[in-house]
Amino acid sequence: MAKNKAQDEGSWGKLIRDIVVILLLVLGIHSCVAKPFYIPSDSMMPVLRNGDRLIVSKYPYGWSYSSVSFHLAPKTPGRLFGKLPDRGDIVVLEHPVTRIDYIKRVIGLPGDTIQLTNGELSINGKPVKREVQPLLAIPVDPNLPSGDSSLDRFIARGADGREMLELPIVRETLPGGATFDTIDMGPGYTTDDYGPIKVPADHLFLMGDNRDGSADSRVDTSQKGLGGPVPFDVIAGRAEIISFSTDGTAIWYNPLSWFNALRSGRAGTDLRPERSSTAK
């Protein structure tokens, strides 16, 4: 009897040890290599949509306290093997005050002077190249637009009776050649005029692609914005690829609905911006 009890205690001890090892392994991969990320808003439209699931790599910029998953690490300055992002990279970061995860695009690097005038972006005194594109039509679904979106006024009904978002798109090309699409909802938004402001050393200026619907470096922290350029240390990783995307119709207890909720054509989308070799 005593032998069986000892065997039971040994089995429980091994099980607990195995669970701890697995949790540490998952935390290590999650913190140092890559992690999943869910898009909960329209601030990075049109590239990212509410309901997208991404893979975020942790190593391209080195590691800091923000790399550790679940916000377990204390806020300590410094970065191991730090390498600055490129302009145009999409990054995941910890909000410098609340430590909530955000996702934005890198617009300004240390030493850059950033200014917006009537919604038009300038970097170091030079207007960023802007090309107006045709309206982008995206089907409306329970996830799009999101609940707190500013895009509702672009909902229209197509010839087939289906509701669509018809979005005004402006393609920008940053110094260095990164090219990507943004949404410009027109004049009258407080974020249309900003700066000029010089990005301090070891800081980055971040913006959402939905330029008039993003709480980013242009917006005060009291309004859930980033409150200006953010320290490099808050960057947790780089968005790499969309793993899958759902339209919000899935029901957790109905596995068939999980597959029906998948948006076609989203999985495998590369999130690294196109880069023109001729841009300066």
C-alpha positions, 0 to 999 in steps of 0.5 A, spaced: 500 500 500 505 504 501 509 503 495 502 504 491 502 511 495 509 513 493 508 511 486 502 515 485 506 521 489 511 520 484 506 520 478 503 526 480 510 530 481 512 527 474 505 530 471 506 537 474 513 537 472 512 536 465 506 541 465 511 546 468 516 544 462 511 545 457 508 552 459 515 554 460 517 552 453 510 555 450 512 562 454 519 561 451 517 560 444 511 566 445 516 571 447 522 570 443 520 567 437 513 568 434 506 569 437 499 569 434 495 576 434 488 578 433 486 584 430 480 587 434 479 594 430 479 598 424 485 602 425 489 598 420 484 598 415 485 597 409 491 592 410 488 589 416 481 587 418 477 586 424 477 578 425 484 577 422 489 573 426 496 574 424 503 571 426 508 576 429 515 575 429 519 577 436 526 577 433 527 582 428 528 588 432 531 584 438 528 583 445 526 588 450 521 587 456 515 588 451 517 581 448 515 577 454 508 575 453 502 576 457 506 583 460 510 578 465 516 582 465 517 589 469 518 595 465 526 596 464 530 600 459 534 596 454 534 592 448 538 585 447 541 585 440 536 591 438 535 593 430 531 599 428 525 597 424 524 600 417 519 605 415 513 602 413 514 595 418 507 593 421 509 592 429 506 590 435 507 594 441 505 595 448 502 602 450 507 606 453 502 607 459 497 602 459 501 596 457 495 594 452 497 591 445 497 595 439 498 594 432 501 600 428 505 602 422 512 605 423 512 612 419 518 616 423 525 613 425 529 617 430 531 624 428 526 624 423 521 630 423 514 628 422 508 633 420 501 632 417 498 638 414 490 637 411 492 630 412 498 630 408 504 627 411 511 630 410 517 627 413 524 631 413 520 637 410 518 633 404 511 631 402 510 623 402 508 621 395 500 620 395 496 616 389 489 616 389 486 609 388 479 607 386 474 606 391 476 599 395 469 595 396 469 590 401 463 586 404 460 588 410 460 582 415 459 582 423 466 583 424 466 589 419 466 595 420 467 594 428 463 596 433 467 603 434 468 604 427 468 611 423 467 607 417 460 606 417 458 612 413 462 608 407 457 603 407 453 602 400 448 597 397 450 593 391 446 591 385 445 584 388 443 588 395 449 586 399 452 591 403 459 593 402 464 598 404 466 603 399 473 606 402 477 612 399 484 609 398 490 613 398 497 609 396 503 612 400 510 611 398 515 613 404 522 614 404 526 608 403 521 605 398 515 602 403 508 602 399 502 601 402 494 603 402 491 608 407 484 610 408 483 618 407 476 620 410 477 627 408 478 633 411 475 635 418 479 630 423 483 633 428 489 628 426 489 631 419 494 637 422 500 635 427 507 637 428 512 638 426 515 634 431 522 631 431 522 624 433 527 623 439 533 618 439 531 611 441 524 613 439 519 611 433 513 615 430 507 610 429 500 611 425 495 607 423 493 606 416 486 608 417 488 615 418 482 618 420 480 612 425 487 611 429 489 612 436 496 613 434 502 617 435 498 623 433 493 622 439 494 624 446 494 618 451 488 621 455 484 619 448 487 612 448 493 614 443 500 613 444 502 620 446 507 622 441 513 618 439 514 611 443 520 608 446 523 603 441 523 598 448 515 598 447 516 594 440 514 587 441 515 584 434 513 585 427 507 583 423 509 577 418 503 574 415 495 573 416 494 566 418 486 566 417 481 571 418 473 570 420 467 574 419 464 574 426 459 569 424 462 563 428 458 559 434 463 556 439 459 550 440 458 549 432 465 547 429 461 547 422 460 554 423 468 555 424 469 553 417 463 557 414 466 564 418 473 563 414 474 569 410 476 567 403 483 570 400 486 572 407 490 566 409 497 567 407 497 574 406 504 577 407 504 583 411 511 586 409 510 592 405 512 592 397 518 596 397 520 601 391 528 601 389 527 608 386 524 611 392 529 616 396 
